[in-house]
Amino acid sequence: MTATERPLSRGVITRYAVGSLGTGGFATLPGLVLVFYMTDTLGVTALVAGLVVTAAKVWDVVIDPWIGEHSDRTLARTGSRRTWMRVGALALPLGFVLTFAVPTGLGSAASGVWVFLAFLATATAFSLFQVPYIALPAELTRDYDARTRLLSWRVVVLSLAILLFGAGGPALRRMGGDDEAVGYLVMAVVAGLVIGAGMLVAVTTAPRGVPGAPAPRAGIRSAYAEGIGALRRSGPFRALLATFVLQGLATGVMLAGANYVAVWVLHSEDALTLLFVALIAPAVFCAPVWARISARIGKERSFRWASLLFALAALSLLGMVWAPGAWVYLPVALAGAAYAGMQTLPMAMLPDVISHDARVHGEGRAGSFGGIWTAGETAGMALGATVLSLVLAMTGYLESSGSTVLEQPTAAVAGIAVSFSALPAVLVFLSLVPLARYRLGRDDVEADAASAAAPSAGPPAPTDGAPTDPAPSDPEPVNDSQETA
């Protein structure tokens, strides 16, 4: 499906952005509190807690390409991606509540199994929404800068959601008083309802189309073949995905470690709220700024500068090992300003990659790209919690149950600080290596848009979202070396 010719309206931009209340909430709360919930409330060991979260996320990685391919087939059959998105939005709140509703009296092993199964169902519901949601920008507009504008406002709402859930989640948790289990349940109910509502609003931006010819049924093997095919034939996609996964791993480690930093390095649970305010408040204001910068120097160069700023800011936080204090909020704020660009720019580059692939190889594969992208993002964030749990295990972190108070070893506290600073910095520096191989610029994207709008490419897609015939694949590919890399 090609993007519509009609300029993006404020209503579409707003409703699409509101969907990030859901994606931001789901990305933030489990990464922030789930491992901590299991280690410090349920008495699950740090290593097992990390493996529980990772195993559920691995399932997401497995099913995301299948969801993406079937989303494309649903689009071909019905003219819309709404069905999958709606099912995920309705199912996720229930699974989220169950994740934090572990019955009292269960042993640590049984509690771990409960959390695993409930979080597995929650992650599946999230993927049903997220994969087609990621595919939509390529179908909403062809314009190079309009895509950045669309995604920059999504990142503004995403940043607000991270702030809302990152700061508000622990506050809701404390409403349970001394009973931490009740506090976590209150947090899950409120957060689940907000997440589901935001997702349902975003569903309305998916174009309503005219049903087309029934698509042939395909098995899971063909779904993976389509996703792997997208990776093999698109050099820009490989470069962008590798960069984003490494950066997702970096932010995943920091997100999972924030609670530990607040409690064991800064010695205040209130510090968690302050860390999130310092990180996210600059991101709210800087996402539109990165959109303006990219309009001047291009998305890929802007992305590189944002990544460098984030890595340097994170590295400076290593000083917490020797001198923890309020000074840490300044480099965290710089990282937040950079984080806005690290979210806006790659997500705005993804529809460019999809459109270029459509011109060169034929259309109808946005869902497959979205499935692989979501799988990579999920893997990066999930492995962040796993890496943190490994660091905690290696440095001798002591688990506790209920309100038991422990004194952590010096090595464990140092490991927490390193996981929040030097480790993410190294990962982001490494992400610049694949980013250097991304060479799909403004001229290439504008050529793709002109080709799609030309008479030889067939009639433009109707604004009601009806699918059109694939564009011919005879145009000469741009950046041959990149396509065959």
Secondary structure as UniProt FT lines:
FT   HELIX           10..18
FT   HELIX           20..29
FT   HELIX           30..34
FT   HELIX           35..40
FT   HELIX           46..78
FT   HELIX           82..99
FT   TURN            104..105
FT   HELIX           108..140
FT   HELIX           144..173
FT   HELIX           174..176
FT   TURN            177..178
FT   HELIX           180..203
FT   TURN            204..205
FT   HELIX           220..233
FT   HELIX           235..260
FT   HELIX           261..265
FT   HELIX           270..297
FT   HELIX           299..316
FT   HELIX           317..321
FT   HELIX           326..328
FT   HELIX           329..361
FT   HELIX           366..394
FT   TURN            395..396
FT   TURN            402..403
FT   HELIX           410..419
FT   TURN            420..421
FT   HELIX           422..435
FT   TURN            436..437
FT   HELIX           442..453
FT   HELIX           455..457
FT   TURN            463..464
FT   HELIX           480..483
//
